[in-house]
Amino acid sequence: MIVCSCNVFSDAEIRTVVANCAGRPRTSRVYASLGCAAQCGRCAHTVNAIIDETCAAPVSRTGARSIKH
């Protein structure tokens, strides 16, 4: 699902960025990793919710987070 209409990125892209970060990334780091910055800001709440959800996912023995889509 498209999360940001200004920069056109999806929830799957956010989850990938978060999964590749050590620890919980800041919202600005997620935007930067996607090659953009917040524009109107309407998506920031959703980006933060996806970060929280992804960081709360259990980590497997291989170190990968279990991500729900």
C-alpha positions as CSV (number, residue, x, y, z in Angstrom):
1,M,0.0,0.0,0.0
2,I,1.3,3.5,-0.8
3,V,2.0,5.3,2.5
4,C,3.4,8.6,1.1
5,S,1.7,10.2,-1.9
6,C,4.3,13.0,-2.1
7,N,7.3,10.7,-2.3
8,V,5.4,7.6,-3.5
9,F,6.7,4.9,-1.2
10,S,5.0,1.9,0.3
11,D,4.7,0.2,3.6
12,A,6.8,-2.7,2.2
13,E,9.6,-0.2,1.5
14,I,9.4,1.2,5.0
15,R,9.5,-2.4,6.5
16,T,12.6,-3.2,4.4
17,V,14.4,-0.1,5.6
18,V,13.5,-0.8,9.2
19,A,14.5,-4.5,9.0
20,N,17.9,-3.5,7.7
21,C,18.6,-1.0,10.5
22,A,20.2,-1.9,13.8
23,G,17.7,-0.9,16.4
24,R,14.7,1.5,15.9
25,P,15.5,4.0,13.2
26,R,14.3,7.6,13.4
27,T,11.6,8.7,11.0
28,S,14.0,11.0,9.2
29,R,16.4,8.1,8.6
30,V,13.6,6.0,7.0
31,Y,12.9,8.9,4.6
32,A,16.6,9.4,3.9
33,S,17.1,5.7,3.2
34,L,14.3,6.0,0.7
35,G,16.0,8.9,-1.0
36,C,13.6,11.6,0.1
37,A,12.4,13.8,3.0
38,A,9.0,14.5,4.5
39,Q,7.0,16.9,2.4
40,C,3.5,17.6,3.7
41,G,3.9,15.3,6.8
42,R,0.6,13.5,6.5
43,C,2.3,10.2,6.3
44,A,4.6,10.7,9.3
45,H,2.2,9.1,11.7
46,T,1.8,6.0,9.5
47,V,5.6,5.8,9.0
48,N,6.1,5.8,12.8
49,A,3.4,3.2,13.3
50,I,5.0,0.9,10.8
51,I,8.4,1.4,12.5
52,D,6.9,0.6,15.9
53,E,5.1,-2.5,14.5
54,T,8.2,-3.7,12.6
55,C,10.5,-3.2,15.6
56,A,8.1,-5.0,17.9
57,A,8.1,-8.1,15.6
58,P,9.9,-11.1,17.1
59,V,13.5,-11.8,15.9
60,S,14.2,-15.3,14.6
61,R,17.3,-17.3,15.4
62,T,18.9,-16.0,12.2
63,G,18.5,-12.4,13.5
64,A,15.8,-11.6,11.0
65,R,12.6,-9.9,12.1
66,S,9.3,-11.6,11.4
67,I,7.4,-9.1,9.4
68,K,3.6,-9.2,8.8
69,H,2.4,-7.8,5.5
